[in-house]
Amino acid sequence: MRCPFCGNIDTQVKDSRPAEDHVSIRRRRFCVACGGRFTTYERVQLRDLVVIKSNGKREDFDRDKLERSIRIALQKRPVEHERMEQMISGIVRRLESLGETDINSNKIGEIVMEALARIDTVAYVRFASVYKNFQAADDFDKFVSELRPPDTDDKA
């Protein structure tokens, strides 16, 4: 592992332990050249995924990009960091277990929306507004009205 301080490729692992999410390993490393200390994380990756965008462009799946978009949707919401990490790990495992290496971005968006809907409705609507490209307030109103249960009050 290359040292982020001096660029030396000779670093040593000083300590390894499971990370808080229990799906990755946290490693404390030491650079023998400059004495710098830094932390790395190691995750299991079942297969290399490729995202097929709506315009046909292909790009490697980026877990960090997924995490950033979910973090934005959950910003200032009462969801613990550990819960968010578990959700992201679950999404990635689900994508890897689909059996395909090429995955449409639409499929990823739908899976993320399902996961957010179970955790936080506001985050779900935030993510959907970007994913579904809402253009006007009416788009929000229509989407939110579909979330509400039908009116069952008998006012006769």
ABEGO torsion letter per residue (X at the ends): XBBAAAGBABBBBABBBBBAAGABBBBBBBBAAAGBBBBBBBBBBABBBBBBBAAGBBBBBBAAAAAAAAAAAABGBBBBAAAAAAAAAAAAAAAAAAGBABBBAAAAAAAAAAAAAAABAAAAAAAAAAAAGBABAAAAAAAAAAABBBBABBAX
